[in-house]
Amino acid sequence: MRAFLALLCGLVVLTGCGVEPQTAPQPLTIPAPQPSQPGQRTDDVGLELTVFFVRGTDLMPARRSVDAPTAAEALEALTAGPTRADVIVGLRTALAPQPLSVDVGLPGGITSVTVTPEFAGISGGNQLLAVAQVVWTLTGLEDTQQVRFLVDGVPVEVPTDTGLTEAPVGRDNFSSVAPPQSPEPAPR
C-alpha cells in the first residue's frame, strides 16, 4: 500500500508541475560577449585594467580586474606578475620583485614612480622592458601621460629607445618594444 501511495504522489507531482513537453528542440540564444574598455565594470569582481607584460622582446597587454583603475592598483597588478594563464601563452615580466610606489597628479600629467635601487640594477634589455612595462601600464590611465622614476626622491636615469634619461618618459620613448599592431599614442 505504501508503494502505491508513493507512486501516486510521484505522478501527481510530475503532472502538476506545469511544464509542457516540447515537440522539437528549441535553439538557445547566447549573447555575444562585449569587449570591455579600461575602467569599465565587467562583472561583480570589479573594473578592468590593462597591464603590460613581455613576450619575446615586445610588450603584450593583459587584462586585470581591480577595485578601481588607479595608478596604485595598476602597479600592484603589474608587480603581481603574469598569471598561470599568461605564462601559458608566453608572457613574462622583466620587473624584479620589488615594491613600487606612485605619486599621481603632478603638473602636466606626470606620474612619479618610486623604485628601489634593484630596479636600476636590472640588466641589459630587461631594464628597457621593465621601464616600458611600467610606462605603458600607467599611461593607459586617464591622468598619466608620462612617468618619472625616482630612487629616494631623486630622479634616476632609465633607458629609452634613444638612450638614458632622467626626464619623464611616455609611450613614444619605447616604440621599439610596443605591442604589435598597437596604434600610435594619441597626442595629449
C-alpha beads as a LAMMPS data file, in Angstrom:
LAMMPS data file: protein, C-alpha beads

188 atoms
187 bonds

1 atom types
1 bond types

-500.0 500.0 xlo xhi
-500.0 500.0 ylo yhi
-500.0 500.0 zlo zhi

Masses

1 110.0

Atoms # bond

1 1 1 0.000 0.000 0.000
2 1 1 2.859 2.412 0.833
3 1 1 4.497 1.764 -2.522
4 1 1 1.193 2.520 -4.275
5 1 1 0.776 5.815 -2.369
6 1 1 4.387 6.830 -3.126
7 1 1 3.837 6.088 -6.824
8 1 1 0.561 8.030 -6.816
9 1 1 2.202 11.041 -5.104
10 1 1 5.059 10.976 -7.618
11 1 1 2.620 11.012 -10.550
12 1 1 0.646 13.882 -9.037
13 1 1 3.807 15.912 -8.552
14 1 1 5.057 15.227 -12.080
15 1 1 1.777 16.052 -13.780
16 1 1 1.133 19.102 -11.645
17 1 1 4.400 20.926 -12.253
18 1 1 3.046 22.760 -15.282
19 1 1 5.938 22.105 -17.637
20 1 1 4.718 21.157 -21.072
21 1 1 6.854 18.779 -23.126
22 1 1 8.450 20.261 -26.258
23 1 1 7.737 18.708 -29.618
24 1 1 11.130 19.796 -31.035
25 1 1 14.391 21.179 -29.647
26 1 1 14.455 24.955 -29.232
27 1 1 17.594 26.950 -30.109
28 1 1 19.310 28.638 -27.206
29 1 1 20.422 32.201 -27.914
30 1 1 23.532 33.296 -26.042
31 1 1 24.518 36.947 -26.462
32 1 1 27.991 37.545 -27.832
33 1 1 30.478 38.870 -25.256
34 1 1 31.006 42.596 -25.489
35 1 1 34.569 43.903 -25.428
36 1 1 35.280 45.893 -22.309
37 1 1 37.020 49.203 -22.025
38 1 1 39.614 50.024 -19.354
39 1 1 37.809 51.173 -16.239
40 1 1 34.548 49.561 -17.330
41 1 1 32.752 47.319 -14.847
42 1 1 32.868 43.828 -16.297
43 1 1 31.024 41.858 -13.597
44 1 1 30.760 41.623 -9.840
45 1 1 34.525 41.288 -9.359
46 1 1 35.444 44.852 -10.296
47 1 1 36.717 47.098 -13.034
48 1 1 39.059 46.133 -15.818
49 1 1 42.556 47.485 -16.263
50 1 1 45.279 46.730 -18.813
51 1 1 48.801 45.901 -17.660
52 1 1 51.720 45.120 -19.948
53 1 1 53.951 42.049 -19.772
54 1 1 56.641 40.784 -22.151
55 1 1 56.509 38.173 -24.924
56 1 1 59.822 37.767 -26.683
57 1 1 61.066 41.341 -26.981
58 1 1 57.671 43.067 -27.198
59 1 1 55.151 44.271 -24.676
60 1 1 51.805 42.484 -24.642
61 1 1 48.615 43.641 -22.904
62 1 1 46.877 41.586 -20.228
63 1 1 43.570 42.437 -18.555
64 1 1 43.179 42.543 -14.799
65 1 1 40.155 43.028 -12.603
66 1 1 40.732 45.739 -9.984
67 1 1 38.692 47.597 -7.388
68 1 1 39.468 50.939 -9.038
69 1 1 41.574 51.838 -12.093
70 1 1 44.143 53.887 -10.173
71 1 1 47.896 54.104 -10.638
72 1 1 48.450 52.306 -7.320
73 1 1 46.116 49.437 -8.373
74 1 1 47.818 49.295 -11.785
75 1 1 51.276 48.976 -10.225
76 1 1 50.015 46.357 -7.782
77 1 1 48.545 44.311 -10.643
78 1 1 51.740 44.728 -12.667
79 1 1 54.111 43.745 -9.854
80 1 1 51.939 40.705 -9.048
81 1 1 53.290 39.369 -12.343
82 1 1 51.742 37.184 -15.001
83 1 1 49.075 34.665 -14.078
84 1 1 49.382 30.989 -14.927
85 1 1 47.199 31.618 -17.996
86 1 1 49.529 34.466 -19.058
87 1 1 52.591 32.238 -18.695
88 1 1 50.919 29.501 -20.763
89 1 1 50.590 31.957 -23.672
90 1 1 54.230 33.018 -23.304
91 1 1 54.036 36.165 -21.167
92 1 1 56.690 37.038 -18.593
93 1 1 57.770 40.096 -16.662
94 1 1 61.076 41.940 -16.820
95 1 1 60.428 43.550 -13.425
96 1 1 62.383 42.233 -10.467
97 1 1 60.179 41.536 -7.435
98 1 1 60.096 44.822 -5.519
99 1 1 57.703 47.370 -4.105
100 1 1 56.868 50.321 -6.333
101 1 1 55.050 53.392 -5.056
102 1 1 53.372 56.078 -7.050
103 1 1 52.624 59.808 -6.829
104 1 1 49.906 60.889 -9.260
105 1 1 48.633 64.307 -10.185
106 1 1 51.860 66.133 -10.820
107 1 1 51.590 69.027 -13.295
108 1 1 51.498 68.045 -16.962
109 1 1 50.054 64.566 -16.422
110 1 1 53.291 63.249 -14.926
111 1 1 53.178 60.334 -12.512
112 1 1 56.233 59.673 -10.349
113 1 1 57.134 56.097 -9.511
114 1 1 59.491 55.438 -6.629
115 1 1 61.621 52.375 -7.335
116 1 1 64.274 50.560 -5.348
117 1 1 67.981 50.506 -6.238
118 1 1 67.345 46.933 -7.511
119 1 1 65.178 48.432 -10.257
120 1 1 68.148 50.393 -11.559
121 1 1 70.209 47.195 -11.360
122 1 1 68.102 45.222 -13.849
123 1 1 70.496 44.341 -16.613
124 1 1 70.545 44.530 -20.392
125 1 1 67.398 44.658 -22.476
126 1 1 65.325 43.672 -19.467
127 1 1 65.832 47.120 -17.962
128 1 1 64.318 48.800 -21.024
129 1 1 61.456 46.273 -20.960
130 1 1 60.871 46.777 -17.219
131 1 1 60.679 50.550 -17.627
132 1 1 58.435 50.156 -20.681
133 1 1 56.101 47.821 -18.752
134 1 1 55.581 50.466 -16.072
135 1 1 55.244 53.332 -18.572
136 1 1 52.785 51.543 -20.880
137 1 1 50.693 50.349 -17.933
138 1 1 50.453 53.751 -16.231
139 1 1 49.957 55.811 -19.400
140 1 1 46.915 53.677 -20.130
141 1 1 45.239 55.518 -17.252
142 1 1 43.379 58.753 -17.775
143 1 1 45.579 61.072 -15.676
144 1 1 49.026 59.902 -16.795
145 1 1 50.825 60.938 -19.964
146 1 1 54.401 60.479 -18.741
147 1 1 56.233 58.692 -15.941
148 1 1 59.235 59.868 -13.918
149 1 1 61.292 57.297 -11.992
150 1 1 62.759 58.156 -8.579
151 1 1 65.074 56.441 -6.098
152 1 1 64.906 58.035 -2.637
153 1 1 63.198 61.095 -4.133
154 1 1 65.904 61.690 -6.747
155 1 1 65.257 61.170 -10.482
156 1 1 67.037 58.092 -11.782
157 1 1 68.253 57.506 -15.334
158 1 1 66.179 54.989 -17.269
159 1 1 66.832 53.541 -20.712
160 1 1 64.719 54.576 -23.688
161 1 1 64.924 53.835 -27.403
162 1 1 67.328 56.793 -27.765
163 1 1 69.466 56.354 -24.634
164 1 1 69.362 57.151 -20.918
165 1 1 67.281 59.978 -19.478
166 1 1 66.219 61.351 -16.098
167 1 1 63.318 63.194 -17.736
168 1 1 59.738 61.908 -17.607
169 1 1 59.062 59.352 -20.357
170 1 1 55.977 58.295 -22.313
171 1 1 54.949 55.513 -24.649
172 1 1 56.663 57.164 -27.611
173 1 1 60.032 56.615 -25.852
174 1 1 59.526 52.832 -26.170
175 1 1 58.371 52.314 -29.763
176 1 1 60.915 49.509 -30.230
177 1 1 59.054 47.287 -27.740
178 1 1 55.499 48.495 -28.401
179 1 1 52.839 45.804 -28.628
180 1 1 52.476 44.531 -32.208
181 1 1 49.857 46.409 -34.221
182 1 1 49.485 48.921 -31.444
183 1 1 48.020 52.261 -32.508
184 1 1 50.299 55.248 -32.261
185 1 1 49.848 57.095 -28.995
186 1 1 47.291 59.844 -29.331
187 1 1 48.624 63.363 -28.789
188 1 1 47.562 64.643 -25.400

Bonds

1 1 1 2
2 1 2 3
3 1 3 4
4 1 4 5
5 1 5 6
6 1 6 7
7 1 7 8
8 1 8 9
9 1 9 10
10 1 10 11
11 1 11 12
12 1 12 13
13 1 13 14
14 1 14 15
15 1 15 16
16 1 16 17
17 1 17 18
18 1 18 19
19 1 19 20
20 1 20 21
21 1 21 22
22 1 22 23
23 1 23 24
24 1 24 25
25 1 25 26
26 1 26 27
27 1 27 28
28 1 28 29
29 1 29 30
30 1 30 31
31 1 31 32
32 1 32 33
33 1 33 34
34 1 34 35
35 1 35 36
36 1 36 37
37 1 37 38
38 1 38 39
39 1 39 40
40 1 40 41
41 1 41 42
42 1 42 43
43 1 43 44
44 1 44 45
45 1 45 46
46 1 46 47
47 1 47 48
48 1 48 49
49 1 49 50
50 1 50 51
51 1 51 52
52 1 52 53
53 1 53 54
54 1 54 55
55 1 55 56
56 1 56 57
57 1 57 58
58 1 58 59
59 1 59 60
60 1 60 61
61 1 61 62
62 1 62 63
63 1 63 64
64 1 64 65
65 1 65 66
66 1 66 67
67 1 67 68
68 1 68 69
69 1 69 70
70 1 70 71
71 1 71 72
72 1 72 73
73 1 73 74
74 1 74 75
75 1 75 76
76 1 76 77
77 1 77 78
78 1 78 79
79 1 79 80
80 1 80 81
81 1 81 82
82 1 82 83
83 1 83 84
84 1 84 85
85 1 85 86
86 1 86 87
87 1 87 88
88 1 88 89
89 1 89 90
90 1 90 91
91 1 91 92
92 1 92 93
93 1 93 94
94 1 94 95
95 1 95 96
96 1 96 97
97 1 97 98
98 1 98 99
99 1 99 100
100 1 100 101
101 1 101 102
102 1 102 103
103 1 103 104
104 1 104 105
105 1 105 106
106 1 106 107
107 1 107 108
108 1 108 109
109 1 109 110
110 1 110 111
111 1 111 112
112 1 112 113
113 1 113 114
114 1 114 115
115 1 115 116
116 1 116 117
117 1 117 118
118 1 118 119
119 1 119 120
120 1 120 121
121 1 121 122
122 1 122 123
123 1 123 124
124 1 124 125
125 1 125 126
126 1 126 127
127 1 127 128
128 1 128 129
129 1 129 130
130 1 130 131
131 1 131 132
132 1 132 133
133 1 133 134
134 1 134 135
135 1 135 136
136 1 136 137
137 1 137 138
138 1 138 139
139 1 139 140
140 1 140 141
141 1 141 142
142 1 142 143
143 1 143 144
144 1 144 145
145 1 145 146
146 1 146 147
147 1 147 148
148 1 148 149
149 1 149 150
150 1 150 151
151 1 151 152
152 1 152 153
153 1 153 154
154 1 154 155
155 1 155 156
156 1 156 157
157 1 157 158
158 1 158 159
159 1 159 160
160 1 160 161
161 1 161 162
162 1 162 163
163 1 163 164
164 1 164 165
165 1 165 166
166 1 166 167
167 1 167 168
168 1 168 169
169 1 169 170
170 1 170 171
171 1 171 172
172 1 172 173
173 1 173 174
174 1 174 175
175 1 175 176
176 1 176 177
177 1 177 178
178 1 178 179
179 1 179 180
180 1 180 181
181 1 181 182
182 1 182 183
183 1 183 184
184 1 184 185
185 1 185 186
186 1 186 187
187 1 187 188
